[in-house]
Amino acid sequence: MGATYTRYADDLTFSGGPEVGRRANRIVASIRRIIEEEGFLLNNGKTRVQPRDGRQTVTGIVVNDKPNVARDDYERLCATLHNAALTGAQAQNRSGHPDFRAHLLGRIAWVEALNPARGRRLRARSCRETHSSTSWLAASGRGGGASVCRLLPDVVAAAE
């Protein structure tokens, strides 16, 4: 049949060509039976068959041709960085992260890990937007108004 099995923590993924696609319902039923025989439950909310012609995601990562961040996640991060530069971090920290600056840097690093070129553009863009007005970083609880560009000097050259 030519299926490939991968796992991340408790997320199981089975992938393959047209034959796997044709047998998807039987494969899911077999997996459900094995999981239940072992005393576990299959999470129906996370169980899905994703055909090749649609967006395929695993653990929140788009995996069609190569691992990538979903466009809506990327655009939301761009908007958050842009708005934080304009209105201040606290206005953008809707989830109440205790260190919002570190949260944003982590999200940028996540994009860089999945798509280095896109991540570099995002980091450079965030530096351009925060280089002249860094009050959003100071408002994130780190004080001193240190910009992302000053904290990450290797990015300054790309941003200027």
Beta strands, then each sheet from edge to edge (+ up, - down):
strand 1: 4-8
strand 2: 11-15
strand 3: 57-58
strand 4: 61-62
sheet 1: 1+ 2-
sheet 2: 3+ 4-
end
